[in-house]
Amino acid sequence: MQRIAVLTSGGDSPGMNAAIRAVVRKAIFHGLEVIGIQRGFGGFIEADMGPMNLSSVADIIHRGGTILRTARSEEFKTPEGRAKAFANVQRFGIQGLVVIGGDGSFRGADIFNSEYNLPVVGVPGTIDNDITGTEYSIGFDTAINTVVEAINKIRDTATSHERTFILEVMGRESGYIALMAGLAGGAESILIPELRHSMDEVCEKLVRGYKRGKLHSIIIVAEGAASGLEVGRQIREKTGLETKVTILGHLQRGGTPTAFDRILASRMGAKAVEILMDGCRKQMVGMVGGNIVAGPLDNAFKGKRPIEMDIFNLANILSI
């Protein structure tokens, strides 16, 4: 293998730049050439790509987002779109592809390999941490630290005014951000899409807390579980307690990646190059038991990653 390509696809996540940097510098160290593809699979189709060198990835390890930019491509979902992409594989002499993104990006890479036999390796980059086959995905640690920082600041106001605050976080299908940030931030209730919730139970818990002298309460809501505004309305109607709602939105995607995400991304990006050099196809990189390992790419979308119930139960116990 002499020339590989790298792209970022789907939603951005802090640490993607560290992964790009690792792919480029690891490949160059081993004598490989690297092509950087702009704007994900859309740029793959449109030949928006070019060579990268050591200087291309200088001074980016600390930056959020992705220097290659990212987008979702409807055209790549069609055979005609993928045929255009393969024409560019031939044009640029690409012999392997590293895809940094989530399960949707991995599905696209898997289909492309099946049709054209181009070796592909997926590097999990998503703040949702919902990819099966890895304990952590790039950007998750930074995202939950962003949420915890918001909780800390909101708690000051919540205490001063003796109010209930509802914090809506990202997670349409996965509650990992809400769960882990809620545990770390000491939230009274955590609502996630994987588990049904009862507003009556949430309200009863709030009332019990106020009766024993609690000055405030914080409820974390994953966007896929409920609307933060609706949760606030129901609490006001059922308890009479004054509530305030904060929706963090895309604030959770940005920011300087944590040391954990920079290290994780660097290890995963380097491992992806090793996998391609070993002649493997349709693989993904993951962290399992603290080790960076390779596994089948389709593991990422064979089934939804289950929520860790022991952590959810612990969060409930500690929030009494």
C-alpha positions as CSV (number, residue, x, y, z in Angstrom):
1,M,0.0,0.0,0.0
2,Q,1.4,3.4,-1.0
3,R,-1.4,5.9,-0.9
4,I,-4.4,6.2,1.5
5,A,-7.2,8.7,2.0
6,V,-8.9,10.1,5.1
7,L,-12.2,11.9,5.5
8,T,-14.5,13.0,8.3
9,S,-18.3,12.4,7.9
10,G,-21.5,13.1,9.8
11,G,-21.6,15.3,12.8
12,D,-18.3,16.8,14.0
13,S,-16.8,16.0,17.3
14,P,-13.9,17.4,19.4
15,G,-10.8,15.3,18.7
16,M,-11.4,14.6,15.0
17,N,-8.5,16.9,14.2
18,A,-6.2,14.8,16.5
19,A,-7.3,11.7,14.6
20,I,-6.6,13.3,11.2
21,R,-3.2,14.4,12.5
22,A,-2.4,10.8,13.7
23,V,-3.5,9.2,10.4
24,V,-1.4,11.6,8.3
25,R,1.8,11.5,10.5
26,K,1.6,7.8,11.1
27,A,1.2,7.1,7.4
28,I,4.0,9.4,6.4
29,F,6.3,7.8,9.0
30,H,5.8,4.5,7.2
31,G,6.3,6.0,3.8
32,L,2.7,6.2,2.7
33,E,1.2,9.2,0.9
34,V,-2.1,10.6,2.2
35,I,-5.0,12.3,0.4
36,G,-7.3,14.5,2.5
37,I,-10.9,14.4,1.3
38,Q,-12.9,17.6,2.1
39,R,-16.6,17.6,3.2
40,G,-17.0,13.8,3.8
41,F,-18.5,11.6,1.1
42,G,-19.7,14.7,-0.8
43,G,-16.1,15.7,-1.4
44,F,-15.3,12.1,-2.3
45,I,-17.9,12.3,-5.1
46,E,-16.8,15.8,-6.3
47,A,-13.1,15.1,-6.1
48,D,-12.6,17.8,-3.5
49,M,-9.4,16.3,-2.2
50,G,-5.6,16.8,-2.3
51,P,-2.3,15.6,-0.8
52,M,-1.5,16.2,2.8
53,N,1.9,16.4,4.4
54,L,3.4,16.9,7.9
55,S,2.7,20.7,7.8
56,S,-1.0,20.1,6.8
57,V,-1.7,18.8,10.3
58,A,0.5,21.1,12.3
59,D,-1.0,22.9,15.3
60,I,-4.4,21.2,15.1
61,I,-4.4,18.7,17.9
62,H,-6.0,21.2,20.3
63,R,-8.7,22.4,17.9
64,G,-12.3,21.3,17.9
65,G,-14.2,20.5,14.7
66,T,-12.4,19.1,11.7
67,I,-10.0,20.8,9.3
68,L,-11.3,18.5,6.5
69,R,-14.9,19.8,7.2
70,T,-17.8,17.4,7.3
71,A,-21.2,16.9,5.7
72,R,-23.9,14.3,5.1
73,S,-24.2,13.2,1.5
74,E,-27.5,11.9,0.1
75,E,-25.9,11.3,-3.3
76,F,-23.4,8.8,-1.8
77,K,-26.4,6.7,-0.7
78,T,-27.1,6.0,-4.4
79,P,-25.1,3.6,-6.6
80,E,-24.5,6.4,-9.0
81,G,-23.0,8.6,-6.4
82,R,-20.7,5.8,-5.2
83,A,-19.7,5.1,-8.8
84,K,-18.5,8.7,-9.0
85,A,-16.5,8.3,-5.8
86,F,-14.8,5.1,-7.1
87,A,-13.9,7.0,-10.3
88,N,-11.9,9.4,-8.0
89,V,-10.4,6.4,-6.2
90,Q,-8.9,5.4,-9.5
91,R,-8.0,8.9,-10.6
92,F,-6.1,9.6,-7.3
93,G,-4.6,6.1,-6.9
94,I,-6.2,5.6,-3.5
95,Q,-5.5,2.1,-2.1
96,G,-7.2,2.5,1.3
97,L,-9.6,4.7,3.1
98,V,-10.0,5.9,6.7
99,V,-13.4,7.2,7.6
100,I,-13.8,9.1,10.9
101,G,-17.4,9.4,11.9
102,G,-20.4,7.6,13.3
103,D,-22.5,4.5,12.4
104,G,-24.0,6.2,9.4
105,S,-20.6,7.0,8.0
106,F,-19.5,3.4,8.7
107,R,-22.5,2.1,6.8
108,G,-21.5,4.1,3.8
109,A,-17.9,2.8,4.0
110,D,-19.2,-0.8,4.4
111,I,-21.3,-0.6,1.3
112,F,-18.6,1.1,-0.7
113,N,-16.1,-1.7,0.2
114,S,-18.7,-4.4,-0.7
115,E,-19.2,-2.8,-4.2
116,Y,-15.6,-1.9,-5.0
117,N,-13.4,-3.8,-2.6
118,L,-11.5,-0.8,-1.4
119,P,-10.0,-1.5,2.0
120,V,-11.8,0.8,4.6
121,V,-11.2,1.4,8.3
122,G,-13.7,3.2,10.5
123,V,-12.6,5.4,13.4
124,P,-15.5,6.2,15.8
125,G,-16.0,9.9,16.1
126,T,-19.3,11.0,17.6
127,I,-20.2,12.7,20.8
128,D,-23.1,10.3,21.3
129,N,-20.8,7.4,22.2
130,D,-23.4,5.0,20.7
131,I,-21.2,2.9,18.5
132,T,-21.2,-0.8,19.3
133,G,-17.6,-2.2,19.4
134,T,-16.0,0.5,21.4
135,E,-16.3,1.8,24.9
136,Y,-15.5,5.3,23.9
137,S,-15.8,7.3,20.7
138,I,-13.9,10.5,19.9
139,G,-15.6,13.6,21.3
140,F,-17.7,12.0,24.0
141,D,-15.5,12.9,26.9
142,T,-15.3,16.6,25.7
143,A,-19.1,16.7,25.3
144,I,-19.9,15.5,28.7
145,N,-17.4,17.8,30.3
146,T,-19.1,20.7,28.5
147,V,-22.4,19.5,29.9
148,V,-21.0,19.2,33.4
149,E,-19.5,22.7,33.2
150,A,-23.0,23.9,32.3
151,I,-24.5,22.0,35.2
152,N,-22.0,23.6,37.6
153,K,-22.9,27.1,36.5
154,I,-26.6,26.5,36.4
155,R,-26.5,25.0,39.9
156,D,-25.2,28.4,41.3
157,T,-28.3,30.2,40.0
158,A,-30.6,27.3,40.9
159,T,-29.4,27.4,44.5
160,S,-29.6,31.2,44.7
161,H,-33.2,31.3,43.5
162,E,-34.3,27.9,44.9
163,R,-35.5,26.7,41.5
164,T,-35.7,23.6,39.5
165,F,-33.7,23.7,36.3
166,I,-34.2,21.4,33.3
167,L,-31.1,20.9,31.1
168,E,-31.8,19.4,27.6
169,V,-28.8,17.8,26.0
170,M,-28.1,16.1,22.7
171,G,-29.0,12.4,22.2
172,R,-31.9,11.6,19.8
173,E,-31.4,7.9,20.1
174,S,-28.7,7.5,22.7
175,G,-28.8,8.7,26.3
176,Y,-25.1,8.4,27.1
177,I,-24.4,12.1,27.3
178,A,-27.3,12.6,29.6
179,L,-26.5,9.6,31.7
180,M,-22.8,10.3,32.2
181,A,-23.1,14.0,32.6
182,G,-26.1,13.5,35.0
183,L,-24.1,11.2,37.2
184,A,-21.0,13.5,37.2
185,G,-23.1,16.6,37.8
186,G,-25.3,15.1,40.5
187,A,-28.6,15.5,38.7
188,E,-31.8,14.6,40.5
189,S,-33.4,12.8,37.5
190,I,-32.0,11.7,34.2
191,L,-34.4,11.1,31.2
192,I,-33.0,9.0,28.3
193,P,-34.6,7.6,25.2
194,E,-33.6,4.0,26.0
195,L,-35.9,3.9,29.1
196,R,-39.4,5.0,29.7
197,H,-39.9,7.6,32.3
198,S,-42.8,8.6,34.6
199,M,-43.3,12.3,35.1
200,D,-45.3,11.5,38.2
201,E,-42.2,9.8,39.7
202,V,-39.9,12.7,38.7
203,C,-42.3,15.1,40.4
204,E,-42.6,13.0,43.5
205,K,-38.8,12.9,43.8
206,L,-38.6,16.7,43.4
207,V,-41.3,17.3,46.1
208,R,-39.6,14.9,48.5
209,G,-36.3,16.7,48.1
210,Y,-37.8,20.2,48.7
211,K,-39.7,18.9,51.8
212,R,-36.4,17.8,53.4
213,G,-34.8,21.1,52.7
214,K,-33.1,20.9,49.2
215,L,-32.6,24.3,47.8
216,H,-32.6,23.3,44.1
217,S,-33.0,20.4,41.7
218,I,-31.5,19.7,38.3
219,I,-33.0,17.4,35.7
220,I,-31.1,16.2,32.7
221,V,-33.2,15.4,29.6
222,A,-31.8,13.8,26.4
223,E,-33.5,15.3,23.4
224,G,-34.7,11.9,22.3
225,A,-36.5,11.2,25.6
226,A,-38.5,14.4,25.8
227,S,-38.6,18.1,25.2
228,G,-37.0,20.1,28.0
229,L,-39.7,22.7,27.6
230,E,-42.5,20.1,27.9
231,V,-40.8,18.6,31.0
232,G,-40.7,22.0,32.6
233,R,-44.3,22.7,31.8
234,Q,-45.4,19.4,33.4
235,I,-43.4,19.9,36.5
236,R,-44.9,23.4,37.0
237,E,-48.4,22.0,36.5
238,K,-48.0,18.9,38.8
239,T,-46.0,20.5,41.6
240,G,-46.3,24.3,41.4
241,L,-42.5,24.6,41.5
242,E,-40.9,27.3,39.5
243,T,-38.8,25.8,36.7
244,K,-36.3,27.1,34.2
245,V,-35.2,25.3,31.0
246,T,-31.8,25.5,29.3
247,I,-31.2,23.8,25.9
248,L,-27.5,23.3,25.2
249,G,-27.8,22.3,21.6
250,H,-24.7,22.4,19.4
251,L,-22.7,24.0,22.1
252,Q,-21.9,20.4,23.0
253,R,-20.2,19.7,19.7
254,G,-17.6,22.3,19.9
255,G,-14.7,23.3,22.1
256,T,-11.1,22.3,22.7
257,P,-10.9,18.5,23.1
258,T,-10.0,17.1,26.5
259,A,-6.7,15.3,27.0
260,F,-8.6,12.0,27.0
261,D,-10.1,12.7,23.6
262,R,-6.8,13.9,22.2
263,I,-5.0,10.7,23.4
264,L,-7.9,8.4,22.2
265,A,-8.0,10.0,18.8
266,S,-4.2,9.8,18.4
267,R,-4.2,6.1,19.3
268,M,-7.2,5.3,17.1
269,G,-5.9,7.2,14.1
270,A,-2.5,5.5,14.2
271,K,-4.2,2.1,14.6
272,A,-6.3,2.7,11.5
273,V,-3.2,3.1,9.4
274,E,-1.7,0.0,10.9
275,I,-4.8,-2.0,10.0
276,L,-4.6,-0.8,6.4
277,M,-0.9,-1.6,6.2
278,D,-1.7,-5.1,7.4
279,G,-4.0,-5.7,4.4
280,C,-7.3,-5.8,6.4
281,R,-10.6,-4.7,5.0
282,K,-13.8,-3.5,6.5
283,Q,-12.5,-3.0,10.0
284,M,-13.2,-0.5,12.7
285,V,-11.0,0.7,15.5
286,G,-12.3,0.6,19.1
287,M,-11.3,0.9,22.7
288,V,-12.0,-2.3,24.7
289,G,-10.7,-2.7,28.2
290,G,-8.4,0.3,27.7
291,N,-6.8,-1.3,24.6
292,I,-7.1,0.0,21.1
293,V,-8.3,-3.0,19.0
294,A,-9.6,-3.8,15.5
295,G,-13.0,-5.4,14.9
296,P,-15.4,-6.0,12.0
297,L,-16.8,-2.7,10.7
298,D,-20.4,-4.0,10.5
299,N,-20.3,-4.6,14.3
300,A,-20.9,-0.8,14.6
301,F,-24.4,-1.1,13.1
302,K,-25.6,-4.6,13.8
303,G,-27.5,-3.5,16.9
304,K,-27.9,-0.4,19.1
305,R,-25.4,-0.1,21.9
306,P,-27.4,-0.9,25.1
307,I,-27.3,1.6,28.0
308,E,-25.3,0.6,31.0
309,M,-28.0,-0.1,33.6
310,D,-25.6,-0.3,36.5
311,I,-24.6,3.3,35.9
312,F,-28.2,4.4,35.5
313,N,-29.2,2.7,38.7
314,L,-26.2,4.2,40.5
315,A,-27.1,7.7,39.4
316,N,-30.6,7.2,40.8
317,I,-29.3,5.9,44.1
318,L,-26.9,8.8,44.5
319,S,-29.5,11.4,43.6
320,I,-31.9,10.5,46.4
